[in-house]
Every structure is written in C-alpha cells, then in structure tokens.
Amino acid sequence: MMGGAIQKNSHLWDREPDNWYVEEAWCSQRLFEVEDFPGRVVDPCAGMGNVVTGGFNAGIKVEGYDLRDRGFDGVVGGVDFFSWPQFPGRYPVDCVVSNSPYGVREAQQPVERKRLEEEFIRLALARTRCKVAVLLQSTWDCGSARSSWLQGLPLYRKYNLTPRPSMPPGPVIEAGEKPGGGTKDYAWYVFLHGFQGDPTLHWLRRDD
C-alpha cells in the first residue's frame, strides 16, 4: 500500500495499486449543494468516505462501499464494483456518486470498455435509475473516440472544480500529508437517465 509514498519536494507519487486517490472534501460538498440526488445513493468506490460524509452533511444518506476494508466509518469493504455478477440485492440503486478509479482495465471476464473510468460509467448507468456523477479530469471528455462514445450517453452537466483540487494517493493521506497544490484540473460529470440534448457547463468554486 505504501507504493504511494511521496517523493521529496514534489507532488508526484508512485502509482497506487488499487487506484485509490483521495479528493478534497469540498469537491463532493459543493456538488451536493447544487445537484439533487434522490432516492438510494451509493458511492461504490468510497475510499475514505468523503462522498459519504459530504452527502451526510447535505442531508443525503449515501451508502459507501469499497474494494478494501480500510476501517473508515460509513464504508463497507470487500465489495468490487467491477465484479460480475454483483452481490444480490445491492443494485439497481437510484444514484451513484463517486471518484472513479482510472487506468487500463484488467479483468478476466470480457468488458465493453478498456479504461476503468469508462467501464465504471457503463456499469453505473446500467445499475442506476436516475443519476450518475463521476469525478474525472476535466479534459477527460476530449478526444475523438471518447467524445463520440459520450455523445451516445445521457451526459447532463459538467461541473469544473476550481481551484484545482489535490488528489493524492490514500496512503499519503494516511501518513499525515495534507492535500494541497493540485496540478491537474478536475470536473464532475453528471449523467441523467432519459436526458436528451447537449450537456451544460458549470463551475463549482471551493469558497462559494
């Protein structure tokens, strides 16, 4: 797990083997202030539980699950969102809100999308009735193949986050490092079942 150890005098970290990266708490707090998530809401890759806590503070009950049991309140470990078939009775749900893992998808069973974040969105849409919100780099929707794929999905809104949030590996936070000095831009991509049309662009500012 300590493969995410920070390199001195930089904010470059080794790759975290479980793709466990921790967004700053304000990212989900601000989303819940402006976007409605009705019904049963789940974060299937909850990590430290920032989305769960953000939902609680906004009066929304968010269930948190994660691949590992790391001992965080409100997060049930040992649940792999990418496994199929899924645990009986857990899905479908009304909404999914999550900081998705990213990278090349490695799986024994066939998958439709080779990237983790693309497969995450596909599965989340298949397992929800209302909304999916996924935290990704703000340039994630660029590129010919991906943008064409996204045009076939009910992408509803995009919320750019400002200032740039820091997204360190979980072990770095556990070791006492405070997030700060983000170098990449991130955004919430919100999908709404049944939506047709072009997505709208918005901004979420940490200090609003």
N, C-alpha and C positions, 0 to 999 in steps of 0.2 A: 504493500500500500504506500510505502514511502517513496515510490518512484516519482511522486510529485514534488520532491524536495526542491526548494527554491535555490536558484543559483545566485551567488552573492552579487549585490549591486545591480540586480536586473529584475525584471518581472517576466522572465522566461522560465518555464518549468518543464520538467520531463513529462512525457505523456502519462496521464493517469490510466491505468489498465482497464478500469471499469467505465471510463469516460464520465467520471464523477467530478463535475465542475460546479462551483457554488456561486450563484448570482447574489448580488447585494439585495438585502431585504426590501428596499424601496421599489425594486422592479415589479414585484407582484403586488405590493401595497398600492402603488399608483394604478396598476391595471384594474384592480378590484374597485377602485374609486370611480372609474369611468365606464366600465363594461359590466353588464349584468350576466350572471351565470346561474340560471335557475335549476332547481331540482338537485339531483345527486351529482356532486362534483368530485372528481378524482384526480390526483397527481400520481401517475403510475411510476414516475422516476423521481421520487420526492427528496432523496439525498438527506440533507439536514432538516428538511421540513420548512423551508422559507415560504413556499407557496401555501402550505397548510396553515402556518402562522398568519400569513397575510390574509387568507380567507377568514380565519377566526376573528382577526381584528376588524374585518369588514362586516362581520355578522353572517358569514357564509361558512357552512360546515364542509370542509374539504377533507376527504379521505386520502391518506398518504401511504403509498407502497413503494418498495424499492427492491432492487436485486439483492442487496446485502442488508443484514440486520446490524446496523451500526449503533443502536441504542438511543436513537433520537426520539423524543416524545412525539406521538402522533403519526409515526411512520412504522408500518409493518414490513419487516424484511423478509427476504426469501421468495419474492414474487417477481418473476421475469415477465415483463410486459410483452416481450417478443416471442415467448414460447407459444406453441400451438399444439393441441387445443389449450385454451385458457382455463383457469380454475372455474368450476361450475358455479353459476350464480353471481359472479363478480361483474360480468358485463352482459348486456349493454348498460351504460350509465347515461345521464343527461349531458354532462360536460366533462372535458378533460382540459386541465391547465398544467403545463409542465415546461421545465427547462430540459429539452430533449438531449439525449446523448448524440454524439455526431461521429462521423468517420465511416470507414468502409464496413459494410455489414458482413459479418462472418457467421454462418449458420449451416447446420447440417441439412435442414429442410429447404426446399426451394422458396425463394422470396421474390416478390414482384419488383422491388427497388433495391439497388445495391448499396445505397447510402443509408446509414442508420436513421438519420433525421427524415428522409423520405419514407422509409418503411414505417417509422413512428407515426407520421401523419396519416399514411394509408390505414394503418391499424386503428388509430384513434378515431378516424372518421367512420370506420366500419363498426366501432364499438360504442358510438355515442348517438344521441337523438337530437341534440341541439347545437352545442358549440365545442370547438377545439381551439385552444390558444397555446401556441408553441413559441418559446423564446429561442431565437436564432440570430446569427449575424445579419445585419441589416442589408448586406449585399447578397444574401442567400437566394433571393428571387431573380438574380441576374443570370445570364447565360441562355443560349438558345433552347437546349433540350429541357432544362428545368422550368424555364418560363412557359414553354409550351405545355408541359405537364401541369403546371399550376393553373393555367387558363381553363383546364377541364375540371378544376376543383372549386368548391364554393368559398374562395378566399374573399373575405368580407371587409376586413380592416387591417391596416398595418400601423403599429404604434412604434415610432422611433424613440429610443430612450436617450435622454440627454441629462447630464453629461455622460460620457462613456462609462458604463459600469465595469468594475473589475470582475473577472470570472476565474479565480484561482482554483486549482485542484482542491478537493476536500481535505486531503491530508495536510495541506499547507495551512488551512484554517484551523484544523485540529491542533496543529503545532503552535498556534498562537499568533500567526501572521494576520494582520488586519487588511481587509481588501482595500484597494485604492490604486490610483494611477492606471486606469484601464486604457488599453491601447487599441481596442477594436470596438466598432460600433455594433450595437445590438438592437433588435426590434422584436415586439410581439406580433406574430402572425395569427390572426383570428379568422377561423372558418365557421360559417353558419350554414347548417343544413337547409337546403331549399333556396339559398340565396342565388340570384342570377344577376349578373352585371359586373361592373368593374369595381375593384376594391378601392376604398378611400384611404388617404394617408393622414396620419395624425402624429402628434408628439406627446410624449409623457416626460415631464420635467421633474427631476428629483425634488426640487424645492417649491413646487407649486402648492 
